[in-house]
Amino acid sequence: MELNISKSQYTQLYKKASKGTKWWITVPKAFLFGGLICTLGESLLNLYAYWGLSSKYAGMATSITLIFLSALLTALGLYDRIAKHAGAGTLVPITGFANSVVAPAMEFKTEGFVLGLGSKIFIICGPVILYGTIASVFAGLIYYFF
């Protein structure tokens, strides 16, 4: 079945379907939610330091906790609900990356542990890991020789 519409009809459909965002609402919400995630991270860092961890290990424990929480929220289907309201605020690097690792795996979990979860878990972050590793090797070589 072929759909024949004129260019002006297509333009009208396009304009109707792609209403602009209300940036005066979405930008402050993203700032607020991103700030809350960062505040949670700082609070965890201070808590772990208060419990006696050195700054190095407190930072590591904070990263692990934020990754775990975002992966758990993704697995429970709550991260997407938060992101619907928070927008780009949920793209705080560590939590957004954890979400991008877990989300494809959860989507394909019905295909089993190997072909579903195992093969899809690195579908988005795999290129980041690959090219990040390659870039770090080249940067290390440049640093070493120069």
C-alpha positions in Angstrom: 0.0 0.0 0.0 1.4 3.3 -1.1 0.7 6.6 0.7 0.4 9.5 -1.7 0.5 12.9 0.0 1.7 16.2 -1.1 4.6 18.1 0.3 2.3 20.6 1.9 0.2 17.9 3.5 3.3 16.2 4.8 4.5 19.6 6.3 1.2 20.0 8.0 1.4 16.5 9.5 5.0 17.1 10.6 4.2 20.4 12.3 1.2 18.8 14.1 3.2 15.8 15.3 6.3 17.7 16.4 5.2 20.3 18.8 8.0 22.1 20.5 9.0 21.4 24.1 8.3 23.8 26.8 11.9 24.5 27.6 11.1 26.9 30.4 9.7 23.8 32.2 12.0 21.0 31.0 15.3 22.8 31.6 14.7 23.7 35.3 13.4 20.1 35.9 16.5 18.6 34.3 18.7 20.9 36.4 16.8 20.0 39.5 16.8 16.2 39.0 20.5 16.3 37.9 21.3 18.3 41.0 19.5 15.9 43.2 21.4 13.0 41.8 24.7 14.8 42.3 23.6 15.8 45.8 22.9 12.2 46.6 26.3 11.3 45.4 28.0 14.0 47.6 25.9 12.8 50.5 27.0 9.2 50.0 30.6 10.4 49.7 30.4 12.2 53.0 28.6 9.3 54.7 31.2 6.8 53.6 34.0 9.2 54.7 32.2 9.6 58.1 32.1 5.8 58.4 35.9 5.8 58.2 36.7 5.1 54.5 39.6 7.1 53.0 38.6 9.6 50.3 39.8 7.1 47.6 37.6 4.3 48.9 34.7 6.6 49.8 34.6 7.7 46.1 34.7 4.1 45.0 31.9 3.1 47.3 29.8 6.2 46.1 30.3 5.2 42.5 29.3 1.6 43.2 26.2 2.7 45.1 25.0 5.1 42.4 25.6 2.4 39.7 23.7 -0.2 41.8 20.8 2.2 42.5 20.4 3.2 38.9 20.6 -0.4 37.7 18.1 -1.4 40.3 15.7 1.4 39.3 16.1 0.5 35.7 15.4 -3.2 36.4 12.3 -2.3 38.4 11.1 0.0 35.5 11.3 3.1 37.7 14.3 4.8 36.0 12.2 5.5 32.8 9.4 7.0 34.9 11.9 9.3 36.6 13.5 10.1 33.2 10.1 11.0 31.7 9.9 13.9 34.1 13.6 14.7 34.7 14.7 14.6 31.0 18.4 15.2 30.6 18.8 15.5 34.3 19.0 11.7 34.5 22.0 11.7 32.1 24.4 12.4 35.0 27.3 10.3 33.6 27.5 7.5 36.1 23.8 6.8 36.5 22.9 7.4 32.9 25.6 5.0 31.8 24.4 2.3 34.2 20.9 2.8 32.8 22.2 2.4 29.3 23.8 -0.9 30.2 20.9 -2.4 32.0 18.0 -1.2 29.8 18.8 -3.3 26.7 19.4 -6.3 28.8 16.0 -6.0 30.5 14.3 -5.5 27.1 15.7 -8.8 25.8 15.6 -10.9 29.0 12.8 -13.0 27.6 15.3 -14.4 25.0 17.3 -16.1 27.8 20.4 -15.4 29.7 22.9 -16.0 26.9 21.1 -14.7 23.7 19.0 -12.1 25.5 20.6 -10.7 28.6 24.2 -11.7 27.9 24.4 -10.5 24.3 22.4 -7.3 24.8 23.9 -5.9 28.0 26.8 -4.3 26.2 24.9 -3.2 23.1 25.1 0.5 23.9 28.1 0.7 26.2 30.2 -1.7 24.2 31.4 1.0 21.7 32.0 3.4 24.5 34.2 0.9 26.3 36.0 -0.1 23.1 36.8 3.4 21.8 37.5 4.6 25.4 40.1 1.9 25.8 41.7 2.6 22.4 41.8 6.3 23.1 43.4 5.7 26.5 46.1 3.5 24.9 46.9 6.2 22.3 46.9 8.9 25.0 49.2 6.7 27.1 51.6 6.2 24.2 51.7 9.9 23.4 52.3 10.7 27.0 55.0 8.1 27.3 56.9 9.2 24.1 56.5 12.9 24.5 
